[in-house]
Amino acid sequence: MICSTFPFKAAATISVSARSAILIEQESGRVLFEKDAHRVSRIASITKIMTAILAIESGKLDQMVKVSDRAVRTEGSSIFLKPGEKIKLEDLVYGLMLRSGNDAAVAIAEAVGGSIEGFVFMMNEKAEQIGMKNTHFSNPHGLDDHENHLSTAYDMAMLTRYAMGNDTYRKIAGTKVHRSPDPGESWDRVWRNKNRLLTELYKYCTGGKTGYTKRAKRTLVSTAGKDDFELIAVTLNAPDDWNDHIQMFETAFSEYDIAEILPKGPVKSIKEPKKYKGKLYLERSFDYPLTTEEEGLVRVKYMLSKNQPEENGGRDHLIAGRAEIYLDRVKIGSLPVYYKSSEKEKESFFHQFKRLFTSIIGIDYYG
């Protein structure tokens, strides 16, 4: 995972109301703006991003969930579930994300984790996997019922970046209106998204999650996309969060572009050693958000093996080394450099590998 911070030349023009804030680019994870982003705070209902992604990854979205009394009794925002009703897990996730249903959060936790306690364990396991180092979850909804339910703007940006890698999560988080069957009634439940950035305020918004409790104050995660430029913004304790997010997005879109530093395909700049000339290639490109001034500070360093290229996933994928990318002498990423060998070279390499293998296990090459 690439996530690096460099001076944001337009940072002086950003003044957010939030106590903590961060803006990152989705693909690279580059931090474009931050304000006390590692401060540990209460996070309210943006907690539900974790609840949603765990439900989605459970593979049970098509299964019916029986709603418990405990779920129905959950305080705060609600989608008004009925005790004993059966509802599809997918609909619960929509109710969770669009209407911030705390009853939906508990129903999801019990269905996916077996109990709230079991689900909380899963939440913290996933947080550790993602690299959320300053986060501890104590419930699936974000209510202030535990003193140690805490995270940071940075960690929540990392969680959202992870979740946005899932197409189902993207679809649900970016839905403006969802209909769900209402048992015992002839009409559907209709849930409209509470995220005003998505529904009315910002045309480039692609999703997110709102939050509020008396102790956490207003919290907000939002995502935005313009062409191939995708951003994630997080604010904690922000009285003017809608405008905070719009300001961060607009400043980044105006000051940065996604630059293709290394294109996919042949590496044409390598002439020495001669055995590599015309035979090196990259399997994917390397793109990165840069300001105009930063474009002249990018350097690529090729670290190539002087010996036989290493086999990786078969003889058609020989690794000759790595391309390391630097911005103002700070490493921002690297890619494997592959070697396109001839049929004769492939056969030669195969025999060399076979001789080495048989000598190690003590079998005669011709035996």
BAMARLO-113038 format. One line per field, with one value per residue (C-alpha): residue number from 1; residue in three letters; x, y, z. Coordinates in Angstrom, 3 decimals, always signed. Layout:
pos (NUM/...)
code (ALA/...)
c1 (X/...)
c2 (Y/...)
c3 (Z/...)
REM end
This chain:
pos (1/2/3/4/5/6/7/8/9/10/11/12/13/14/15/16/17/18/19/20/21/22/23/24/25/26/27/28/29/30/31/32/33/34/35/36/37/38/39/40/41/42/43/44/45/46/47/48/49/50/51/52/53/54/55/56/57/58/59/60/61/62/63/64/65/66/67/68/69/70/71/72/73/74/75/76/77/78/79/80/81/82/83/84/85/86/87/88/89/90/91/92/93/94/95/96/97/98/99/100/101/102/103/104/105/106/107/108/109/110/111/112/113/114/115/116/117/118/119/120/121/122/123/124/125/126/127/128/129/130/131/132/133/134/135/136/137/138/139/140/141/142/143/144/145/146/147/148/149/150/151/152/153/154/155/156/157/158/159/160/161/162/163/164/165/166/167/168/169/170/171/172/173/174/175/176/177/178/179/180/181/182/183/184/185/186/187/188/189/190/191/192/193/194/195/196/197/198/199/200/201/202/203/204/205/206/207/208/209/210/211/212/213/214/215/216/217/218/219/220/221/222/223/224/225/226/227/228/229/230/231/232/233/234/235/236/237/238/239/240/241/242/243/244/245/246/247/248/249/250/251/252/253/254/255/256/257/258/259/260/261/262/263/264/265/266/267/268/269/270/271/272/273/274/275/276/277/278/279/280/281/282/283/284/285/286/287/288/289/290/291/292/293/294/295/296/297/298/299/300/301/302/303/304/305/306/307/308/309/310/311/312/313/314/315/316/317/318/319/320/321/322/323/324/325/326/327/328/329/330/331/332/333/334/335/336/337/338/339/340/341/342/343/344/345/346/347/348/349/350/351/352/353/354/355/356/357/358/359/360/361/362/363/364/365/366/367)
code (MET/ILE/CYS/SER/THR/PHE/PRO/PHE/LYS/ALA/ALA/ALA/THR/ILE/SER/VAL/SER/ALA/ARG/SER/ALA/ILE/LEU/ILE/GLU/GLN/GLU/SER/GLY/ARG/VAL/LEU/PHE/GLU/LYS/ASP/ALA/HIS/ARG/VAL/SER/ARG/ILE/ALA/SER/ILE/THR/LYS/ILE/MET/THR/ALA/ILE/LEU/ALA/ILE/GLU/SER/GLY/LYS/LEU/ASP/GLN/MET/VAL/LYS/VAL/SER/ASP/ARG/ALA/VAL/ARG/THR/GLU/GLY/SER/SER/ILE/PHE/LEU/LYS/PRO/GLY/GLU/LYS/ILE/LYS/LEU/GLU/ASP/LEU/VAL/TYR/GLY/LEU/MET/LEU/ARG/SER/GLY/ASN/ASP/ALA/ALA/VAL/ALA/ILE/ALA/GLU/ALA/VAL/GLY/GLY/SER/ILE/GLU/GLY/PHE/VAL/PHE/MET/MET/ASN/GLU/LYS/ALA/GLU/GLN/ILE/GLY/MET/LYS/ASN/THR/HIS/PHE/SER/ASN/PRO/HIS/GLY/LEU/ASP/ASP/HIS/GLU/ASN/HIS/LEU/SER/THR/ALA/TYR/ASP/MET/ALA/MET/LEU/THR/ARG/TYR/ALA/MET/GLY/ASN/ASP/THR/TYR/ARG/LYS/ILE/ALA/GLY/THR/LYS/VAL/HIS/ARG/SER/PRO/ASP/PRO/GLY/GLU/SER/TRP/ASP/ARG/VAL/TRP/ARG/ASN/LYS/ASN/ARG/LEU/LEU/THR/GLU/LEU/TYR/LYS/TYR/CYS/THR/GLY/GLY/LYS/THR/GLY/TYR/THR/LYS/ARG/ALA/LYS/ARG/THR/LEU/VAL/SER/THR/ALA/GLY/LYS/ASP/ASP/PHE/GLU/LEU/ILE/ALA/VAL/THR/LEU/ASN/ALA/PRO/ASP/ASP/TRP/ASN/ASP/HIS/ILE/GLN/MET/PHE/GLU/THR/ALA/PHE/SER/GLU/TYR/ASP/ILE/ALA/GLU/ILE/LEU/PRO/LYS/GLY/PRO/VAL/LYS/SER/ILE/LYS/GLU/PRO/LYS/LYS/TYR/LYS/GLY/LYS/LEU/TYR/LEU/GLU/ARG/SER/PHE/ASP/TYR/PRO/LEU/THR/THR/GLU/GLU/GLU/GLY/LEU/VAL/ARG/VAL/LYS/TYR/MET/LEU/SER/LYS/ASN/GLN/PRO/GLU/GLU/ASN/GLY/GLY/ARG/ASP/HIS/LEU/ILE/ALA/GLY/ARG/ALA/GLU/ILE/TYR/LEU/ASP/ARG/VAL/LYS/ILE/GLY/SER/LEU/PRO/VAL/TYR/TYR/LYS/SER/SER/GLU/LYS/GLU/LYS/GLU/SER/PHE/PHE/HIS/GLN/PHE/LYS/ARG/LEU/PHE/THR/SER/ILE/ILE/GLY/ILE/ASP/TYR/TYR/GLY)
c1 (+0.000/+1.376/+0.434/+2.778/+2.596/+4.188/+3.704/+0.377/+1.020/-2.622/-2.907/-2.744/-5.975/-7.837/-9.311/-11.639/-13.977/-13.098/-10.932/-9.425/-9.458/-7.755/-7.951/-6.359/-6.271/-7.968/-5.570/-2.209/-3.358/-1.372/-2.284/-3.078/-4.222/-4.455/-5.240/-4.465/-5.375/-3.928/-5.805/-7.788/-11.455/-15.017/-16.343/-20.124/-21.901/-19.015/-18.306/-20.906/-18.456/-16.722/-20.062/-21.076/-17.891/-17.870/-21.473/-20.656/-17.561/-19.507/-21.059/-24.482/-26.190/-28.921/-29.723/-32.755/-32.096/-34.541/-34.595/-34.096/-35.686/-32.226/-31.847/-35.254/-34.554/-31.322/-31.513/-30.903/-31.438/-33.558/-35.079/-37.933/-37.421/-40.058/-39.294/-39.188/-39.444/-37.269/-35.324/-32.575/-29.081/-28.502/-31.489/-30.107/-26.839/-28.751/-30.692/-27.422/-25.633/-28.455/-30.477/-27.791/-30.068/-28.655/-31.222/-29.859/-26.309/-27.232/-29.212/-26.197/-23.801/-25.920/-26.350/-22.713/-20.856/-23.299/-23.579/-22.614/-19.570/-18.501/-18.966/-16.940/-14.097/-14.327/-14.301/-11.075/-9.483/-10.257/-8.996/-5.675/-5.466/-6.112/-3.502/-5.808/-3.249/-5.123/-8.608/-10.658/-14.259/-16.656/-19.971/-21.280/-23.041/-20.921/-23.152/-21.372/-22.025/-18.345/-15.436/-12.955/-14.843/-12.303/-10.466/-8.726/-9.401/-6.389/-7.557/-11.071/-9.617/-7.666/-10.851/-12.787/-10.014/-10.201/-14.000/-14.052/-12.096/-15.299/-17.818/-20.816/-19.788/-19.306/-22.795/-24.492/-22.568/-23.385/-27.127/-29.479/-32.741/-33.421/-36.680/-37.113/-40.213/-42.158/-43.609/-47.311/-47.749/-48.740/-45.996/-42.202/-39.971/-38.265/-34.865/-33.274/-29.582/-28.735/-25.511/-26.435/-23.149/-24.332/-27.980/-27.820/-24.695/-21.779/-22.123/-18.812/-19.668/-19.814/-20.703/-19.797/-21.303/-22.599/-22.376/-23.400/-23.558/-23.547/-19.985/-18.487/-20.311/-20.593/-18.438/-18.366/-16.662/-17.223/-15.818/-15.659/-14.539/-13.718/-12.519/-9.843/-9.212/-10.873/-10.670/-11.605/-12.263/-12.798/-13.719/-14.224/-15.984/-16.743/-19.543/-19.398/-18.550/-20.373/-18.341/-15.147/-15.407/-16.336/-13.411/-10.947/-12.238/-12.298/-8.806/-7.344/-9.112/-7.760/-4.194/-3.504/-3.618/-3.178/+0.145/+1.194/+4.770/+5.441/+3.310/+2.366/+4.355/+7.939/+10.653/+12.488/+14.968/+17.198/+20.208/+22.664/+23.321/+22.804/+21.093/+18.102/+17.841/+14.385/+13.329/+12.012/+8.390/+5.952/+2.684/+0.912/+1.348/+2.242/-0.010/+0.273/-1.356/+1.066/+1.033/+2.613/+5.653/+6.107/+6.230/+9.837/+10.828/+9.950/+12.783/+12.699/+15.537/+15.840/+17.343/+18.199/+19.766/+23.185/+22.421/+19.773/+16.274/+14.262/+11.358/+8.016/+4.821/+6.242/+8.877/+6.848/+7.209/+10.894/+11.642/+14.718/+14.438/+12.350/+11.555/+11.630/+9.814/+10.924/+9.370/+11.882/+14.121/+11.283/+10.308/+6.623/+6.353/+7.928/+6.980/+8.493/+10.298/+9.720/+12.059/+10.705/+12.958/+13.259/+12.216/+15.872/+16.470/+13.368/+14.578/+18.050/+16.638/+14.400/+17.371/+19.419/+16.571/+16.116/+19.838/+19.785/+16.660/+17.886/+21.290/+19.620/+17.509/+20.322/+18.880/+21.079/+20.080/+19.674/+17.960)
c2 (+0.000/+3.395/+6.238/+9.196/+12.853/+15.743/+19.495/+20.497/+23.866/+24.880/+23.857/+27.467/+28.150/+25.390/+26.253/+23.554/+23.739/+20.165/+19.351/+16.525/+16.178/+14.367/+14.148/+11.280/+10.060/+6.683/+4.766/+5.759/+6.577/+9.798/+12.254/+15.589/+17.497/+16.802/+18.544/+16.639/+13.482/+11.055/+12.503/+9.720/+10.693/+9.447/+8.716/+8.174/+6.506/+6.484/+3.306/+1.742/+1.693/-1.187/-2.853/-2.581/-3.971/-6.948/-7.730/-7.489/-9.672/-12.303/-13.514/-13.630/-10.608/-12.794/-14.507/-13.590/-12.279/-12.643/-9.399/-9.778/-7.799/-6.489/-5.005/-3.319/-1.800/-0.107/+3.616/+6.441/+6.544/+3.667/+2.057/+0.859/-2.877/-5.092/-7.858/-11.245/-9.911/-11.440/-9.112/-9.676/-8.863/-6.706/-4.524/-4.160/-2.832/-0.284/+0.796/+0.987/+3.181/+5.373/+5.960/+5.109/+2.565/+1.503/-1.295/-2.458/-2.397/-4.735/-7.053/-7.237/-7.894/-10.756/-12.293/-12.045/-12.358/-14.557/-11.819/-8.172/-9.287/-11.730/-9.103/-6.515/-9.036/-9.290/-5.485/-5.189/-8.078/-6.341/-3.003/-4.638/-6.197/-2.855/-1.111/+1.014/+1.393/+3.889/+2.353/+0.264/-0.724/-1.591/-1.676/-1.908/+1.490/+4.184/+5.076/+6.473/+3.388/+2.511/+4.736/+2.967/+3.141/+5.371/+6.033/+8.776/+10.638/+8.886/+5.398/+6.040/+7.178/+3.909/+1.951/+3.826/+3.299/-0.422/-0.492/+1.451/-1.392/-3.448/-2.814/-3.734/-1.300/+1.425/+0.812/+0.878/+3.900/+5.809/+4.984/+7.940/+6.011/+2.345/+0.449/-2.537/-4.713/-3.822/-7.027/-6.897/-3.777/-3.312/-0.711/-0.702/+1.053/+3.924/+5.019/+8.256/+8.833/+11.301/+12.310/+15.724/+15.960/+12.992/+13.957/+17.717/+19.654/+18.314/+16.820/+14.955/+13.131/+9.343/+8.187/+8.271/+8.085/+10.676/+10.539/+12.378/+11.823/+14.382/+13.454/+12.892/+15.856/+15.813/+13.256/+12.684/+10.472/+11.276/+10.206/+12.156/+11.441/+13.587/+11.761/+9.333/+11.309/+9.762/+11.333/+10.408/+13.040/+12.526/+15.097/+14.554/+17.069/+19.459/+22.030/+22.912/+19.514/+19.830/+22.916/+21.421/+18.499/+20.585/+22.910/+20.018/+18.322/+21.475/+22.529/+19.107/+18.877/+22.299/+21.800/+18.144/+15.884/+12.117/+11.701/+8.475/+8.246/+4.804/+3.410/-0.239/-2.101/-2.020/-0.241/+1.726/+3.662/+0.690/+0.202/-1.407/-4.217/-5.155/-8.447/-6.424/-4.010/-4.237/-7.114/-5.405/-4.526/-3.508/-5.368/-2.267/+1.475/+3.657/+6.685/+9.319/+12.658/+15.532/+19.293/+20.956/+21.920/+18.353/+16.821/+17.984/+16.348/+12.778/+10.307/+6.617/+4.310/+0.837/-1.836/-4.713/-8.066/-8.750/-12.468/-14.654/-13.134/-14.846/-17.103/-15.779/-17.688/-19.671/-19.223/-16.522/-14.213/-13.644/-10.754/-8.758/-6.266/-3.337/+0.205/+2.519/+5.843/+8.875/+12.284/+14.833/+11.976/+10.261/+6.813/+6.746/+3.309/+0.499/-1.971/-5.311/-5.179/-8.273/-9.836/-11.131/-14.035/-15.888/-19.532/-20.547/-18.549/-20.036/-23.550/-22.734/-21.293/-24.347/-26.722/-24.559/-24.623/-28.408/-29.050/-26.886/-28.607/-32.165/-31.422/-30.143/-33.287/-35.624/-37.062/-37.562/-35.165/-38.064/-40.343)
c3 (+0.000/-1.009/+1.276/+1.444/+2.372/+0.513/+0.872/-0.622/-2.232/-1.964/+1.688/+2.823/+0.936/+2.808/+6.175/+7.490/+10.462/+11.455/+14.431/+12.335/+8.559/+5.714/+1.937/+0.012/-3.587/-3.973/-6.229/-4.738/-1.219/-1.373/+1.381/-0.293/+2.792/+6.485/+9.739/+12.924/+10.994/+13.564/+16.529/+18.232/+18.421/+18.555/+15.081/+15.423/+12.468/+9.993/+11.984/+9.694/+6.777/+8.548/+9.328/+5.670/+4.155/+6.539/+5.634/+1.936/+2.248/+4.201/+0.950/+2.617/+1.028/-0.503/+2.798/+4.914/+8.417/+11.299/+13.262/+17.012/+19.833/+20.711/+17.236/+17.349/+20.778/+19.630/+20.313/+17.873/+14.118/+12.841/+9.761/+12.018/+11.800/+13.391/+15.914/+14.216/+10.651/+7.976/+5.714/+3.171/+4.455/+1.366/+2.294/+5.804/+4.373/+2.285/+5.384/+7.304/+4.760/+3.433/+6.621/+9.202/+10.870/+14.227/+14.321/+10.948/+12.344/+15.198/+12.905/+10.562/+13.448/+14.763/+11.306/+10.215/+13.520/+15.449/+18.078/+18.515/+20.476/+17.766/+15.084/+17.026/+17.130/+13.332/+13.034/+14.990/+13.092/+9.804/+11.133/+11.957/+8.485/+6.795/+8.941/+11.095/+13.889/+16.072/+15.901/+18.278/+17.576/+20.404/+18.523/+14.928/+14.836/+16.507/+19.441/+22.496/+24.612/+25.069/+26.078/+23.801/+20.494/+18.742/+15.479/+13.496/+10.273/+8.725/+9.719/+8.436/+5.106/+4.925/+5.673/+2.998/+0.458/+1.181/+0.980/-2.285/-3.846/-3.610/-6.408/-4.259/-1.555/-4.190/-5.519/-2.108/-0.787/-3.978/-4.030/-3.549/-3.025/-2.197/-1.853/+0.451/+1.023/+4.162/+5.661/+6.279/+4.161/+0.512/-0.055/+0.073/+2.528/+0.747/+2.044/+0.839/+1.424/+4.213/+2.439/+1.032/-0.872/-2.931/-3.287/-3.844/-2.930/-4.995/-8.456/-8.279/-5.029/-5.474/-1.959/+1.700/+5.171/+7.608/+11.398/+14.543/+18.289/+21.082/+22.040/+18.583/+16.991/+13.182/+11.362/+7.625/+5.067/+1.399/-1.942/-5.187/-8.740/-11.729/-14.860/-13.569/-10.363/-7.276/-3.819/-0.248/+2.423/+6.147/+8.786/+12.524/+14.761/+11.882/+12.306/+8.595/+7.137/+3.794/+2.882/+4.344/+1.931/-1.095/-0.441/-0.134/-3.280/-5.397/-4.343/-5.140/-8.503/-9.481/-8.262/-9.086/-12.120/-12.337/-14.121/-15.834/-14.637/-16.112/-18.958/-19.271/-21.932/-23.244/-21.254/-23.926/-21.789/-20.894/-23.166/-20.747/-20.089/-23.721/-22.875/-21.653/-24.565/-26.127/-23.868/-20.734/-20.057/-17.312/-16.777/-15.446/-15.432/-12.459/-12.010/-9.302/-8.406/-9.011/-9.178/-12.207/-10.106/-8.848/-12.312/-12.711/-9.420/-10.426/-11.049/-12.007/-10.994/-12.521/-10.275/-12.625/-11.886/-13.388/-13.346/-14.957/-14.471/-11.720/-12.592/-11.352/-12.091/-15.012/-17.706/-19.448/-16.429/-15.708/-13.339/-14.279/-11.426/-10.251/-11.291/-8.261/-8.489/-6.462/-5.887/-4.639/-3.407/-1.505/-2.793/-3.736/-5.335/-7.299/-10.024/-11.081/-14.427/-16.564/-19.102/-22.405/-23.277/-26.577/-26.869/-26.810/-23.635/-22.014/-22.746/-21.475/-18.280/-17.786/-18.022/-15.649/-13.134/-13.533/-12.967/-9.844/-8.497/-9.114/-7.630/-4.460/-3.985/-5.010/-8.233/-11.256/-14.082/-16.539/-14.013)
REM end
